[in-house]
Amino acid sequence: MRKKRKGLRFKEEEKGQNIERFYEIGGWVFGILLSILMAFILVYSLGMKTRMIGDSMEPELKNGQEIFMNRIIYGIIGPERESVIVFKPNGNENSHYYIKRVIGLPGERIQIKEGKIYIEGKVYEEGGRGTIKEPGLAEQEIQLGLDEYFVLGDNRDNSEDSRSANVGNVQRNTIVGKAWFKLPVEEGVSGLIQ
């Protein structure tokens, strides 16, 4: 039988400390990698930035104003009425992004007559946007498909939107995302898009 040695045991204590350090460093590395992954996902989904071109969304958005868009939400739910969406007209990849407000939802009937918007034959009350001088394609009733949206610019008399033949009804698969945050312009205010 071998006698146990009495005295100091530096090697055993050092091994225990090394294992503790290894777990501590591993925890830090895991935390940093997780943070980088979360930041990447956040930037990819919410950090895409684009610029408003033209005056069609005034007063909400000014010409040249930058916005951030949420690219994930419409993979989960569809746009709601009054949402401001970002899309490529007719899926044209060579076109700039259009930013407009959703008025008509899939399956609805839309018409513009006497300066007012009619959805399913009833006047749609917008609240302060005034009458529409040019009904365009919506002079005749439009029946939206099951994946189509009717969009208008807030500046109704200065907007190329679903009333125009080169934009028309917006297909769901051409919608890039929801405009959700506007960056300030020189005299403007930043904040969520209404």
Secondary structure as UniProt FT lines:
FT   HELIX           10..46
FT   STRAND          48..51
FT   TURN            56..60
FT   TURN            63..64
FT   STRAND          66..70
FT   HELIX           73..76
FT   TURN            81..82
FT   STRAND          84..87
FT   HELIX           89..91
FT   TURN            93..94
FT   STRAND          98..104
FT   TURN            106..107
FT   STRAND          109..113
FT   TURN            114..115
FT   STRAND          116..119
FT   TURN            120..121
FT   STRAND          122..123
FT   HELIX           136..139
FT   STRAND          142..143
FT   TURN            146..147
FT   STRAND          148..152
FT   HELIX           156..158
FT   TURN            162..163
FT   TURN            165..167
FT   STRAND          170..171
FT   HELIX           172..174
FT   STRAND          175..182
FT   STRAND          191..192
//
